């Protein structure tokens, strides 16, 4: 037996100079926003329609302003205040979700290490992304797999592999002339004799811009225009490294980009930042743009692979993960992600192919 741990943030609002507090279910409001129907939100929350309205009225009274409004022919919509609450919640989840999953994994590993279990644990370090999350969900459903899964940036996953701190290390590299520069960080880690590459997914990267692209952003050079607000990825992420390489390739000065120093830590987080109106553009995967109903300007294609020591292939849990990558369930999950595709996922190849994938 192994234990799974989930950690989720709770929003509890407290009024200034008042001990009263209010717990607001932001998922409930988001369901109203997505469907325009309180009945759907009530069903998802497993409460009656009447109780759902009571909750809305309590929240509106607490904040002193309506959260929803009814319009003939349009159903129920969120007010501007309700919209802001939902977007704040989505930014929080996008920003903290991977960190909370890492913390939960640490606690799981500490607890499960004390239990009588077979010694087939596999440690996976990979940057957070939609395809990686899909794989992790499949892993979590399989009780036979013992996996310590940590979200780690592209650079740090290479260091983890070099230090023997992980068995599978995620690595994403652009296709084309930038590949050689991107792989440099891995050169001292990999050897054809000791390591191999596992195919995973291919994904489209580019600029995520507001719906309708009102500023007409069509290239990286447009980010330098006055008034264009940008939100960046964190400096240790592979996506940030790729963005900086693209700027250098085009001879563009990052210092001229308004918001270059403003960072978020996942593709979903930067997309949510744009969707909430706090920025006009960011750089990330197409799937993040589509999830938040934003437009996308495709710039480069990346291959996401896993690298491992050949001896790790003997681990039953590693073999189980490869079978999940080859499964129909994984292929269907990737097909549902805009801008993602798979070619022979879970197949093992020589490390030399890393430069030509």
C-alpha positions in Angstrom: 0.0 0.0 0.0 1.2 3.5 -0.8 -0.4 6.9 0.1 -1.2 9.8 -2.2 -1.4 13.3 -0.8 -3.2 16.3 -2.4 -2.7 19.9 -1.2 -5.1 22.5 -2.5 -5.3 26.3 -1.8 -8.4 27.6 0.0 -9.5 31.2 -0.4 -10.8 32.7 2.8 -11.6 36.4 2.7 -11.6 38.6 5.9 -12.9 42.1 6.1 -10.7 44.8 7.5 -11.3 45.6 11.2 -13.8 42.7 11.3 -13.3 39.1 12.5 -15.8 37.8 9.9 -14.4 35.7 7.2 -16.0 34.1 4.1 -15.0 31.0 2.2 -15.7 31.4 -1.5 -15.7 28.5 -3.9 -14.0 30.0 -7.0 -14.5 26.8 -9.0 -18.2 27.3 -8.5 -18.1 30.8 -9.9 -15.9 29.6 -12.8 -18.5 27.0 -13.7 -21.1 29.8 -13.9 -18.8 31.8 -16.1 -18.2 28.9 -18.4 -21.7 27.6 -18.8 -24.0 30.6 -17.9 -26.0 28.2 -15.8 -26.2 28.1 -12.0 -27.8 24.6 -12.3 -24.6 23.2 -13.8 -22.5 24.9 -11.1 -24.8 23.4 -8.4 -24.5 19.9 -9.9 -20.7 20.1 -10.0 -20.6 21.3 -6.4 -23.1 18.7 -5.4 -25.5 21.2 -3.8 -29.1 22.1 -4.5 -30.1 24.9 -6.8 -31.6 26.8 -3.8 -28.4 26.3 -1.8 -26.4 27.6 -4.7 -28.4 30.8 -4.8 -28.0 31.2 -1.0 -24.2 30.9 -1.4 -24.2 33.6 -4.1 -26.3 35.9 -2.1 -24.1 35.4 1.0 -21.0 36.2 -1.0 -22.5 39.3 -2.6 -23.7 40.6 0.8 -20.2 40.0 2.3 -18.4 41.8 -0.5 -21.1 44.5 -0.8 -21.4 44.0 -4.5 -23.1 41.5 -6.8 -21.1 38.6 -8.2 -23.5 37.4 -10.8 -26.3 39.0 -12.9 -29.1 37.5 -15.0 -29.7 38.8 -18.5 -32.6 37.7 -20.7 -31.5 35.4 -23.4 -27.9 35.2 -22.0 -28.5 33.2 -18.8 -26.4 34.0 -15.8 -23.1 35.9 -16.1 -20.5 37.1 -13.7 -20.2 40.7 -12.9 -16.8 42.5 -13.4 -16.1 41.8 -9.7 -17.0 38.1 -10.1 -14.8 37.9 -13.1 -11.8 39.3 -11.2 -12.3 36.8 -8.4 -12.2 33.9 -10.9 -9.2 35.2 -12.8 -7.3 35.7 -9.5 -8.1 32.1 -8.6 -6.9 30.8 -11.9 -3.7 32.8 -11.7 -3.1 31.4 -8.2 -3.7 27.8 -9.3 -1.5 28.2 -12.3 1.3 29.7 -10.2 1.1 27.5 -7.1 -0.3 24.2 -8.5 3.1 22.7 -9.5 4.7 23.9 -6.3 2.0 22.3 -4.2 2.3 19.1 -6.2 6.0 19.1 -5.5 5.4 19.6 -1.8 2.8 16.8 -1.7 5.2 14.5 -3.5 7.9 15.2 -0.9 5.5 14.3 1.9 4.4 11.2 0.0 8.0 10.0 -0.4 8.8 10.6 3.3 5.7 8.7 4.5 5.9 5.8 1.9 9.6 5.3 2.6 8.7 4.1 6.0 6.3 1.5 4.7 7.3 -2.0 3.5 7.4 -1.6 -0.3 9.4 -3.1 -3.1 12.5 -1.2 -4.1 11.3 -0.2 -7.6 10.8 3.5 -7.0 11.6 5.7 -10.0 12.4 9.4 -9.7 11.2 11.7 -12.4 12.3 15.3 -12.7 10.7 17.3 -15.5 9.5 20.9 -16.2 5.8 21.5 -15.7 3.7 21.3 -18.9 0.4 20.1 -20.2 1.7 16.8 -21.6 3.8 16.1 -18.5 0.7 16.7 -16.4 -1.3 14.3 -18.6 1.4 11.6 -18.0 1.5 12.3 -14.3 -2.3 11.8 -14.1 -2.0 8.4 -15.7 0.9 7.4 -13.4 -1.2 8.4 -10.4 -4.0 6.1 -11.5 -1.7 3.1 -11.6 -1.2 1.6 -8.1 1.5 -0.7 -9.4 3.9 2.2 -10.2 6.1 3.8 -7.5 7.0 7.2 -8.9 8.5 10.2 -7.2 7.5 12.9 -9.7 9.0 16.4 -9.2 8.5 19.5 -11.4 12.0 20.8 -12.0 13.2 23.3 -14.6 15.0 22.2 -17.8 18.4 23.2 -16.5 17.9 21.7 -13.0 16.7 18.4 -14.4 20.0 18.0 -16.2 21.8 18.7 -12.9 19.6 16.2 -11.1 20.5 13.5 -13.7 24.2 14.3 -13.4 24.1 14.0 -9.6 22.1 10.8 -9.7 19.1 12.5 -8.1 16.6 11.3 -10.7 16.2 8.4 -13.1 14.2 10.1 -15.8 15.0 13.8 -16.7 12.7 15.8 -18.9 14.3 17.8 -21.7 12.7 20.1 -24.3 14.7 21.3 -27.3 13.8 23.5 -30.3 13.9 22.0 -33.8 16.2 23.8 -36.2 19.4 25.8 -35.8 18.8 26.7 -32.1 19.0 23.1 -31.1 22.8 23.0 -30.8 22.8 26.0 -28.4 20.0 24.6 -26.3 21.6 21.2 -25.8 24.9 22.7 -24.6 23.7 22.6 -21.0 23.4 18.8 -21.3 26.8 18.1 -23.0 28.7 17.4 -19.8 25.9 15.2 -18.5 25.2 12.8 -21.4 27.3 10.0 -22.9 26.4 7.7 -25.7 27.6 4.7 -23.7 25.6 5.4 -20.5 22.5 7.3 -21.6 19.5 7.0 -23.9 16.6 9.1 -25.1 12.9 8.3 -24.7 10.6 10.0 -27.2 7.7 11.9 -25.6 5.9 14.7 -27.4 6.3 17.5 -29.9 4.8 20.9 -29.1 4.3 24.3 -30.7 5.8 27.4 -29.0 5.1 31.0 -29.7 3.5 34.3 -28.5 0.3 34.1 -26.6 -1.7 37.3 -27.1 -5.1 38.7 -26.1 -8.2 37.5 -27.8 -8.5 39.1 -31.3 -4.9 40.3 -31.0 -6.0 43.9 -30.7 -2.4 45.2 -30.8 -1.6 43.2 -33.9 1.4 41.4 -32.4 2.8 39.2 -35.1 6.5 38.8 -34.2 9.0 39.2 -31.4 10.0 42.6 -32.7 6.4 43.8 -32.0 7.1 43.3 -28.2 9.5 46.3 -28.3 6.7 48.6 -29.4 5.7 51.2 -26.8 2.7 50.2 -24.7 3.0 46.5 -25.3 3.0 44.8 -21.9 4.8 41.5 -21.6 5.0 38.8 -18.8 8.0 36.5 -18.9 8.8 33.0 -17.6 11.2 32.5 -14.7 15.0 32.6 -15.6 15.6 28.9 -14.7 13.0 27.6 -17.1 13.8 26.1 -20.5 11.1 28.2 -22.0 12.8 31.4 -20.8 16.1 30.1 -22.2 14.4 29.5 -25.6 12.8 32.9 -25.6 16.2 34.6 -24.9 17.8 32.6 -27.6 15.1 33.7 -30.1 15.7 37.3 -29.1 19.4 36.9 -29.6 18.9 35.2 -32.9 16.9 38.2 -34.1 19.2 40.8 -32.6 16.5 42.2 -30.3 17.3 43.9 -27.0 15.4 42.3 -24.1 15.7 45.5 -22.1 13.3 47.3 -24.4 10.5 44.8 -23.7 8.1 46.3 -21.1 7.6 43.6 -18.4 10.6 41.4 -19.3 11.4 41.2 -15.6 7.9 40.3 -14.6 7.8 36.5 -14.3 5.5 33.6 -13.7 6.4 30.0 -13.3 4.3 27.9 -15.7 2.8 28.2 -19.2 -0.7 28.3 -17.6 0.4 31.1 -15.3 1.7 33.5 -18.0 -1.4 32.7 -20.1 -3.7 33.5 -17.2 -1.8 36.7 -16.6 -2.6 37.8 -20.2 -6.2 36.5 -20.0 -6.8 38.6 -16.9 -5.8 41.8 -18.8 -2.6 42.4 -16.8 -0.4 41.9 -19.9 -0.8 41.9 -23.7 1.6 39.0 -24.5 3.7 36.2 -23.2 5.7 33.3 -24.6 4.6 29.7 -24.2 2.8 26.7 -25.6 -0.2 26.9 -27.9 -2.3 24.7 -25.5 -2.0 27.4 -22.8 -3.4 30.0 -25.2 -6.3 27.9 -26.2 -7.2 26.9 -22.6 -7.7 30.6 -21.8 -9.3 31.5 -25.1 -6.4 33.6 -26.3 -4.8 33.9 -29.7 -1.5 32.3 -30.6 1.4 33.3 -32.9 3.5 30.2 -33.7 7.2 30.7 -33.7 9.1 27.4 -33.1 8.5 23.7 -32.7 10.0 21.8 -29.7 10.7 18.2 -29.0 10.1 17.1 -25.4 12.0 14.0 -24.5 13.1 12.1 -21.4 16.8 11.2 -20.9 17.9 8.4 -18.6 20.8 6.1 -17.7 20.5 2.9 -19.6 20.4 0.9 -16.3 17.2 2.6 -15.3 15.4 0.8 -18.1 15.6 -2.4 -15.9 13.5 -0.7 -13.3 9.9 -2.1 -13.4 8.4 1.3 -12.7 10.4 2.8 -15.6 9.1 0.1 -17.9 5.6 0.8 -16.7 6.0 4.5 -17.5 7.1 3.7 -21.0 4.1 1.5 -21.5 1.8 4.4 -20.3 3.5 6.7 -22.9 2.7 4.1 -25.6 -0.9 3.6 -24.4 -4.1 4.7 -26.2 -5.1 6.7 -23.1 -1.9 8.9 -23.4 -2.4 9.4 -27.1 -6.0 10.5 -26.6 -4.9 12.9 -23.9 -2.3 14.5 -26.2 -4.7 14.7 -29.1 -6.9 16.9 -26.9 -4.0 19.4 -26.4 -3.8 22.0 -29.2 -0.3 22.3 -30.6 0.8 18.9 -29.2 1.5 15.7 -31.2 3.2 12.3 -30.6 5.4 10.1 -32.7 6.5 6.8 -31.2 6.1 8.0 -27.6 7.8 5.7 -25.0 10.3 4.3 -27.5 14.0 4.2 -26.6 16.7 5.7 -28.9 20.5 6.3 -28.8 21.6 9.6 -27.3 23.1 10.7 -30.7 19.6 11.1 -32.0 19.0 13.9 -29.5 20.6 16.3 -32.0 18.4 15.2 -34.9 15.0 14.4 -33.3 
